[in-house]
Amino acid sequence: DTVYVNASVYTVNESALWAEAFAVVGDRFVAVGKEKDMKAFIGDQTRIVDLDGQFVLPGLVEDHVHPDMVAENRMGVSIQPSEMDWPEQAELIKSMATQVPGKSWLVGGNLNWLADNGENIVDAPVPSHYSTLDALVSGRPAMLWDIGGHAVLLNSVAMAKLQITAGTPNPEGGVIVKDAQGIPTGVLRETAANHAYEAALKELPRGKELIDRGIKPVFDQLNRFGFTAISDVWARFYMLDAYRDMFDAGELTVRVRAYIADPIEWKSPEWKQGAEKAIANHQNYYRENWLDASGVKFVLDGSAGGQTIIMVEPYEGTTDVHGGPWRNDPEYFREKFLEYDARGITIKSHGVGSQSIRTILDVIEEARERGSKLRHSVAHAVLIHPDDRQRFSELDVVAEFSPYFWYPVPGWDIVREELGQRRLDWAFPFNTLQKSGVHISVGSDWPVADSPNPFLSIESMITRKVPGGDSRAFPLESEGVSLEVAIRAFTMGGAYAQGRDTQIGSIETGKLADFVILDQNPFEVDVYNIHKTRVQKTVVGGRTVYQANSEG
């Protein structure tokens, strides 16, 4: 039993937003309030912790992350284009090609945005072409994701292994990029990228090696940023096996809500059957308060910077180009969505373009008409058509935003050219939606984002600018929100989206004792210094999983 006193606690409990002390027994909060209220919970064996005025928040919820891809990058090639110039990236790729043993696939990311027609990788003096990787990796297949997570670059060995030639047609929902002469460049988009990924995954670690070398370091980093619960939003069967094994061994340090990638995402029978079996038997993975796999992920369109999003109105300068292709067939999506909904399975649907978002809302409306009460989400919810904003509240749809991409980044220059400033101004209408009562959560999409650091995001949610401030702001500054709203999105917003709002998301009596202690009070510092916030301690279910300046 532990009693924490002399603290500045922002509870996110609307009935009592601030407290100065709280008591934890086992894995639950048993009292929250004034120090004098804690006396009844202090006995001879009670540990009393004086926090000396430190700021405390509920454990944070990361509602969109890809632990598998982060783990794969860590075990292969892990690039951060915002922090590394091309010579540094090239040296890392070359080095890892020799350090990773054997001649199996070399996998990693993220390169900056890949272009079509062999044009240069954004902010790099080299082409989006297999020859770029051939100069760095020889004798083994290589596949590197770009920053959007919807396109990959292969070397020529990988292309030969996959038998990709000028005569290879595009798969349904995907693009094999070819140059003006019809020769593949090595860039694959959407489901075409997935097909290469399947081949590579067969040779990557699983089981205990994956847990020790990949997942544990990923969860350690999430804990360092104050996350106590996550949503794995493109989950595969072997990752679910790993989470279950980690729980059974007492090694899980975050609560996992998993959305299993629908079988349509996969090409080979092995992967399709693996997804089907995981969805059909999701109850077998359930571990109370720690692991829940009763969700499915669909991906309707692509990425804004990758030019594969689908819009209601045509792209600039065209009369009939709406983007795409559809990554998941809309009619298949409708049929399976309604089937899963009837089975009590919650759906998180990737929607970036206005038409893909509208299609998702149309299907949710049909589900609501059939009596559905499930908490379905639109993942990213970037370019919401103004006519569809009110539908989020009317249909009780969770808007899951990605504020890591709000401040100026190269991808938005591509979007402005393709869609025009008018439609760029539609992006991430956080303030409009929250004022209308929409439940909002936040997800980094890490490793699409360089870092899952929530304090970068919280600051940009308020300012719509790059952390630390800048003369430029993301359109529209009026869509910025208050600190209170930003924190709520990272706590109760995520908890609501996960269906766990009665258990986590706020510091109040009876809830699970998930909380973080910070090195500064964000309510007392300049808004442009919020991104400098650091976590001092992360506690999940009363157990410390991260302590600053300590491995314990």
N, C-alpha and C positions, 0 to 999 in steps of 0.2 A: 504494500500500500504506500502511496506517495501523495503528499500534499504540496502543491506549488503556491508560493505566496509572493507578495511584493512584485506583482507583474502588471503589465498593461496588456490586457487580453481583449482582442477584438473578436467576439464570439460568432458573428454573423447570425446570431439568433435574434430575430426582429423584436422579440419581447424584452430582450435585455442585451443590447449590443456590446456593452463593456462590462468587464469584471476585473478584479484584482487578485483573485485566487481561485484554485480549483483542486479537487481531490480525485485521484484515480485509484480504483480498486480492481485488480485483475486487468481486464482489457477495456474497462468502461469508465466514463466520467460519472462520479456519484454525487458530486456537488460542484456548483459554479456560482461565484458571487463575491461577497466581501470576505476578508480574512477571518472575521469573527464567526462567519458561517461555517468555517472549517473545523472548529474546535471539536465538534461531535465525531469527526472522522480521524482524529489524532489519538493513537494509542501508543503503547510502549514500543511497538515494533515499526511504527510509521516513520517513513523517511520524509523529512521536511526539506524542501528545496527553495531557497531564497533566490529569486530571479533578478533581484536588484533593479527592478524597473524595466526589464527587457520586454520587448514586444512579442506577443504570441498570437498566432493565427491558427485556424483549423488546418488540418492536413490538406494540401492542394490536390486537385484532381486534373490529371492530364487526359483529356477526352479524345485524343487522336494521336497515336504514336505507333511506330512500327519497330518493336524490339528486335524482331527477326532480322530486318535489314540493317539495323545498327550493329547487331552482333556480327552479321556477315562482313560488314565493312571493317569492323575491328579485327576480325580474323584474317582479312584480306588487305584491301587498300582503303584507307579512311582519309578522304580529302575534304578540306574546308575551303572552298574557293574564295570566301570572303577574307580569309586570313593567309592564303598562300597564293603567290603569283605562279604563272605557268612553269617557269624553271623549277620551282620548288615542288610543284605537283608532279612534273615529269620525273624528277629525281626520286620521289617517293614511289611512283609506279614502277620504275626500273628496279629500285631496291627491293620492293616486295615481290617482284617477279622471281628474284633469286632466293629470297628468304622463305617464302612459302614452299614447303618441300614438295617434291614430285613434279609431275607434268599435268596435274589436274587443272580444272578451271581456276583462273584468277578472277575473283569477283570483288567489286567494291563500288565506291562512289564518294562524293558526288563531283562530277565534272560540272562546269557551268553549263548554261543552256546550249543544247546541241541545235545546229541549224540544218536546213535542207540544202540540197544541191552542192554539198561539199564546202559550203561557206564556213568561215572560221567559227570555232566555239566562242561564245560571248566572252569578251574580255581576255581572250587568249590568242596568240599569234599563230595558231595552228588550225588546220581544217577539221571539220566534223567528218572525219573520214578514217577508214580502217588503217590507212598508212600512218596516221598519228600514233596509234597503239603499236603498229608493227615496228616502229622505230624504238619502242621501249620494251616490248614483250615479244620474245621469240620462242618457238618450240612448245608453246602451250596455249590453249584458248584463253582469251581474256574478254571480260564483259564488265563495263563500268556504266553505272547509272548516271544520268544527268540530274541537275538540281531539282527538277520537277518531279522526279520519280515515275515518269511516264514514258521515258525514252532511254535507250542504252546505246553505247558505242561498242562494236565488236572489233577484234583484230581479224586478219585474214585467216588465221588458223581456226578461229571460232566459226567464221563463215563457211569454211570448207567442211568443218565437222557437222554443221547444221545443213549442209548442202544448199546454201543460199546462193543462187545464181541470177542472171538476168531474166531467166524464164520463170523464176519463183513468183507465184501470185501473192498478193496481199491476203493474209488470213482475215476472216470475218472479225471486224472490230479493231483491225490493226493496219499498220503501214510499214512496208519495207521501203525505205527511202532510196530512190535511184537518181543518178545524175541525168544530164540532158541526153546522154547516149544510152540510157536505160540500164546502166551498170549499178548494182547496189553499192552504196557508199559505206555501209557498215552501221548506219543509224537505223534502229528499229523503234517504232512507236506503238504504244498501247499493247494490244494482245500479241502483236508480233514480238515485242520485247519480252512478254511473259513466256513465249514459247522457248526463247533462248534461256530464260531464267530457269525454266523447268529442267533443262538439260544440265545446267550448272549445279542446281540444287542437289542433284543425285550424288554429286561428289563432295558435298560439303558436310562438315561434322554434324552429328545429331547426338541425342542422349547425353551422357555425363560430360563428354567433351564440349558439346554445345553449351551446356549449363555453366560449366566452369570457365571456359574461355570466352563465351559470348554473353549469355544472359545475365550472369551475376555482375559483371562489370557494368552492363547497361543499367540494371536496377540500382547499383551503387550510385551511378551518376544521377539518376532520377531522384534518389533519396537526398543527395547533396543539394538538389534544387528544391527540396521541400515537398516532393510528391509522395503521397501515401496511397494513391489509387490511380490506375491508368485504364485506358481503353485500347486494347490491341485490335486494330480495325481492319486487318486483312489476315486474320489468324489462319494458320495451317494446323493440320492434325498433330504433327510432331512437336510443334510449339506447345500445344495444349497438353500433350503427354509430358513435356518438360515442366510446365507449370504445376501440373498435378504431382509429379515426382518431387519437385521442390517443396510444395506444401507438405507432403507426407514426410519429408526429411526435416521439416522445420526451417526451410531456407528461403521461403518467400518473404520479401521485405516491402512489397507493394501489393495492394489488392487489385486483382485483374478482372476486368470485364472484357470478354472476347467476342468479337464479331467475325465469324468464320467466312472466308471468301467463298462466295457461291461457286458451285462447280463450273458455271459458264466461264469463269476466269481461267480455267485450265484447258489444256489441249489433250494431254495423254490420258489414257484410261486410269493409270495409277493415281494421278493427281485428282482427277474427277471423282474416282471412287473414294479416295481419302477424304475429300471434302464432303461428299454425300454421307459417308459413314459418321463423320464427326458431327454433322448437323443432326442426323437421325438419332444419335446417341449422346447428345450434348449433356444430358442429365448425369452421365457417368463422370463428367469432369467437375461437377459441382462440389465445391468445398465451402461450407457456410462462411459468409462474410469475406472470403478470400478469392475464390475463383468461380466465375459464372460464365458459361459459354453459350448462353441462350440467345445469341444474336447472330445475324448474317449481314455481310457487307456486299453491296452492289456498287458498281462503278459505271455511271451512265456516260460520262464524257471524260475528257483528259485534263490537261493543265493549261492555264492561261498563257504562260510563256511558251508552251509547246505548240500553240495554235491548233489544238485539237478540242477546244470547247465548242459547244453547240448553242447557238443563239436563236432567239425568236426572229429578230430582224437580220438581214444579210450583213456580211462583213463589209467594211468600208470599200467603196469603189466597185462593188459587185451588185448584182440584182438577184442572184439565186444561190450564193455560197453562204451557207449557214454554219460551216465548220464541221468538225467530226473527224472520222466516222463515229457513229454510236458504238461505244465499247461493249455495252451490254444491250442486246436487242430490246427495244421498248416494250414490245408485246410479251416477250419472254419475261421481262422484268415485272410487268403487270401481273401475269399469271402466277409467277413464283412468289411475288410479294404478298398477294392475297392468300396464297396457300400457307406461307409461313405465318402470316398474321393470324390465320384461323387456328394455327397450332400453338399460338402463344409465343412466337419467336419475334423479337424486336429487330427492326431493320435500320441500319445506318447506310444511307445512300449518298454516294459521292456526286455532288452537283456543283459545277463551277459556272457554266454558261446559263443564260436566262431560260433557254428552252429546256435544258436538262432539269433545271430546278422546277420549272412549271410541270414537266412530265411527272416528276416525283410527287409534287403536290396533288396532281390529278389522281394518282393512284392512291395516295393517302386519303383523299376525299372519298374515294370509292370504298376504302376500308372503313372509314368512319360511318358511312351510310349503312354498312353491314354490322355496325355495333362495336367496332374496335376501340379499345381504350389504351392500347400500347403506346409507349413513348418513343415513337419513331423520330429519327434525326435526319436532317440534310447536312452532310459533311461538307465543310468549307463555306457553302452558301455565299458565294462571292458576288456574282453579278445578278442579283435578284431584280427582275423586272418590276418597276414601280407598281404595276397592276397586281402583282402577286404578294406584295409585302403584308397586306392585311390578312391574307390567307394563312400565314403562319400562326397567328393568334386564333383565328376562326377554327382552324383544324387542330390546334394544340400540337404543333410541330416544333421540335427543338431545333434551333438554329445553332449549329456548331461552327464557330468562326476561327480563323487562323490569323490572329493579329501580328504574328511574326512577319507577315508579308505586307503589312500596311504601309510601312515607311518606304521611301523610294528604293527600288531594286531594279536591275536591268530588265527583268521580265515584264515590268509594267510599261516600259518603253515599247516593247513588242505589242502589248495589248492596246496601247494608245494608237499605234499605227494601224492595227487591224480593225479596231472597233470605234475609234474616235473618242474624244474627251467626254462627250455627252454620256456615253455608256460607261466609261471608266468612272464617272461620278456616281454610278449606281453602287459601286463596290462596297461591301461590308457595311450595310446601314445599321450599325450597332445601336445607336441612340434611338433611331426611329422605331426599331423593333422592340427594344426594351421598354420604351414608353408605352407601347401598346400591349404590354404584358406577356410578351413572348419569352419562353424559357430559353436562356442562352448559355452555352458551354464554350469552352476554349480548348483547342488542340493545336500543338505545334506542327504535327505531321513529321516530326523528327524521324529519319535523318534528312527529309526534304529541307527542313530548317537546319541551319548549322548547329544549333543548340536548342535544347528544350527550356532554357532559362526563363522562368515565368516573369521575372522582374523586368526584363527587356520588353516583354509583351504588355505587362500592366501599364508601364509608362506610355507605350505607344498607343494603347487603347484610350488613354486620356488625351494625349497631344496629337495623335495621328502623324507623328514625326519620328525620325530616326532617334534612338535613345541618345540622350544628351542634348537634343534640339538641333535644328537646322533651319535655314531660310525656307526650305521647301516643306510642304506638308502633303500628306496623302489626301486625295479628294474625299470627301468634303470635310472640312474641319468641324462642321456642326455635328457630325456623327461621332465625335469624341464623347466620352462618358466620364462620370465622376470616379474617384478612387473607390468609393463604396461599391459602385456597380461593377467595376473591374474585379475587385476581390470576390464579390459574390459569384461572378461567372466562373472563377477558378475554384470555388468551394461548393456552395449549394447548387450552382448551375450544373456543374459536372456531376454532382451526386444525384440530382434529379434525372439527368440524362441517363445515368447508369441504373436508375431505379433503386438507389440506395439512400435517398434523402432522409429516411427515418433512422438511418444508422450512422451516416457520416455527413460531412459538409458544414457542420457547425459544432461549436463547443457548448454542449448543454447536457444536463443530467440524463443519463440513460444511454447516450450515444457511445459509440466506440471511441476510445481515447487516442485519436489521431490528431497530432498537432505539431506545429513547427515554431521554433524560437528564432527570431531574426536579430541582426546586429544593429538595425535602426528601425525607427517607427516611421513608416511611409507617410503617415498623416502629419508628421512634424518636419519633413525635409522638403526642399524645393522639388517640384514635380520632375524636373530634369535630372534629379539625382536618384530617383526611385530605382533606376536600372542598376545602380551600384549596390543594392541591397544584397546581403549574403546571409545564408542560413547558418545558424549556430548549432542547431540540433533538430533532428527529425524523429518523431516518435510515432510508431504504428501499433495500435492496440496496447498502449502502455509500455511498449518495448522500444528502447532507443536503437534506431537503425543507422543513424548518422550523427556523429559528434565532430564539430569543427576541430581541426588540429589533433585529431585522434583517429585511429583506425577502429576503435571500439565503439 
